[in-house]
Amino acid sequence: MSKVKFLSILSIGLLISNVALILFMICHKPPHPKHEGPRDIIVEKLGFDDIQVKAYDQLIKWHQDEITKTEKEILVLKNRLYSNLTGETESAANDSIINEIGKVQLKIENIHYKHFQDLNNLCKADQKKAFKNLTIEIATLFSHPIKGRR
């Protein structure tokens, strides 16, 4: 067998194996891991029935609407505060804006708390213990991961 014929067969063999490998990778993608959001975790842990899930979805909608509205208030206040960076504004005026931001943040925490009170009220008697266990992890379910921590 000549060198040219051997190299041709080898090249064709490598080409076929590369195409087969690419096809295998495309056709056999591993499934994406299912990302469960806090809603799904809560529904599962509390064992909600369909009626409770619908009521919980309404609670979520109310909660999200209230948080969005309140976060917009904070954004307006922060824009007012940071616009003072370019001029000479008294620190008392800035302190006043910062205090207002704190009051609105307090409002946000009260909205969160009411949401979980409403969730607790949605539970049936046999789900109350599961809710009590859930309260231990509520803060971590809804927190953003802290960067730089291991």
C-alpha positions as CSV (number, residue, x, y, z in Angstrom):
1,M,0.0,0.0,0.0
2,S,1.4,3.4,-1.0
3,K,1.8,6.3,1.4
4,V,-0.8,8.4,-0.4
5,K,-3.4,5.6,-0.3
6,F,-2.7,5.0,3.4
7,L,-2.9,8.7,4.3
8,S,-6.1,9.1,2.3
9,I,-7.8,6.2,4.1
10,L,-6.5,7.5,7.5
11,S,-7.8,11.0,6.6
12,I,-11.3,9.7,5.6
13,G,-11.4,7.5,8.8
14,L,-10.6,10.5,11.0
15,L,-13.1,12.7,9.2
16,I,-15.8,10.0,9.7
17,S,-15.0,9.6,13.4
18,N,-15.1,13.4,13.9
19,V,-18.5,13.7,12.2
20,A,-19.8,10.7,14.3
21,L,-18.5,12.3,17.5
22,I,-20.2,15.6,16.6
23,L,-23.5,13.9,15.8
24,F,-23.3,11.9,19.1
25,M,-22.7,15.1,21.1
26,I,-25.6,16.9,19.4
27,C,-28.0,14.0,19.7
28,H,-27.2,12.9,23.3
29,K,-27.1,16.2,25.2
30,P,-27.6,15.7,28.9
31,P,-30.8,17.2,30.1
32,H,-30.5,20.6,31.8
33,P,-30.9,20.4,35.5
34,K,-34.3,21.5,36.6
35,H,-34.1,24.8,38.4
36,E,-36.6,24.9,41.1
37,G,-37.5,28.4,42.2
38,P,-38.6,29.3,45.7
39,R,-42.3,29.0,44.7
40,D,-41.9,25.3,43.6
41,I,-39.8,24.5,46.7
42,I,-42.5,26.0,49.0
43,V,-45.3,24.3,47.2
44,E,-43.5,20.9,47.4
45,K,-42.4,21.3,51.1
46,L,-45.9,22.4,52.3
47,G,-47.7,19.8,50.1
48,F,-50.2,22.4,48.7
49,D,-53.2,21.1,46.7
50,D,-54.3,22.8,43.5
51,I,-56.6,25.3,45.2
52,Q,-53.8,26.3,47.6
53,V,-51.3,26.6,44.7
54,K,-53.7,29.0,42.9
55,A,-54.2,31.1,46.0
56,Y,-50.4,31.1,46.6
57,D,-49.9,32.3,43.0
58,Q,-52.2,35.2,43.8
59,L,-50.2,36.0,46.9
60,I,-47.0,35.9,44.9
61,K,-48.5,38.3,42.3
62,W,-49.6,40.8,45.0
63,H,-46.1,40.5,46.7
64,Q,-44.2,41.1,43.5
65,D,-46.4,44.1,42.6
66,E,-45.9,45.7,46.0
67,I,-42.2,45.1,46.0
68,T,-41.8,46.5,42.5
69,K,-43.7,49.6,43.4
70,T,-41.8,50.1,46.6
71,E,-38.4,49.5,45.0
72,K,-39.3,52.2,42.5
73,E,-39.7,54.6,45.4
74,I,-36.2,53.7,46.6
75,L,-34.8,54.3,43.1
76,V,-36.4,57.8,43.0
77,L,-34.9,58.6,46.4
78,K,-31.5,57.3,45.4
79,N,-31.5,59.3,42.2
80,R,-32.3,62.4,44.3
81,L,-29.5,61.6,46.7
82,Y,-26.9,60.9,44.1
83,S,-27.8,63.9,42.1
84,N,-26.5,65.9,45.1
85,L,-23.0,64.6,44.4
86,T,-22.4,67.2,41.7
87,G,-23.3,70.2,43.9
88,E,-22.8,71.5,47.3
89,T,-25.7,70.2,49.3
90,E,-26.0,70.3,53.0
91,S,-25.4,67.0,54.7
92,A,-28.7,67.4,56.6
93,A,-30.6,67.3,53.3
94,N,-28.7,64.1,52.3
95,D,-29.3,62.6,55.7
96,S,-33.0,63.3,55.3
97,I,-33.1,61.4,51.9
98,I,-31.1,58.5,53.4
99,N,-33.6,58.3,56.3
100,E,-36.5,58.2,53.7
101,I,-34.7,55.4,51.9
102,G,-34.5,53.5,55.3
103,K,-38.2,54.0,55.8
104,V,-39.0,52.6,52.4
105,Q,-36.7,49.7,53.1
106,L,-38.6,49.1,56.3
107,K,-41.8,49.0,54.2
108,I,-40.3,46.4,52.0
109,E,-39.4,44.2,54.9
110,N,-43.0,44.6,56.2
111,I,-44.3,43.5,52.8
112,H,-42.1,40.4,52.9
113,Y,-43.3,39.6,56.4
114,K,-47.0,40.0,55.5
115,H,-46.4,37.8,52.5
116,F,-45.2,34.9,54.7
117,Q,-48.0,35.5,57.2
118,D,-50.4,35.2,54.4
119,L,-48.6,32.0,53.3
120,N,-48.9,30.6,56.8
121,N,-52.7,31.4,56.8
122,L,-53.0,29.5,53.6
123,C,-51.7,26.3,55.2
124,K,-54.1,23.7,56.5
125,A,-53.6,22.5,60.1
126,D,-51.6,19.4,59.0
127,Q,-49.2,21.7,57.0
128,K,-48.4,24.1,59.9
129,K,-45.5,22.0,61.1
130,A,-44.0,21.9,57.6
131,F,-44.4,25.7,57.5
132,K,-42.7,26.1,60.9
133,N,-39.7,24.0,59.5
134,L,-39.7,26.1,56.3
135,T,-39.4,29.4,58.3
136,I,-35.8,28.3,59.2
137,E,-34.8,28.4,55.5
138,I,-37.0,31.2,54.2
139,A,-34.2,33.8,54.3
140,T,-31.8,31.6,52.4
141,L,-34.5,30.6,49.8
142,F,-34.9,34.2,48.8
143,S,-31.4,35.6,49.3
144,H,-29.0,36.2,46.5
145,P,-25.7,34.3,46.8
146,I,-23.0,36.3,48.4
147,K,-20.0,36.8,46.0
148,G,-16.6,35.9,47.2
149,R,-17.8,33.4,49.9
150,R,-16.9,29.8,49.7
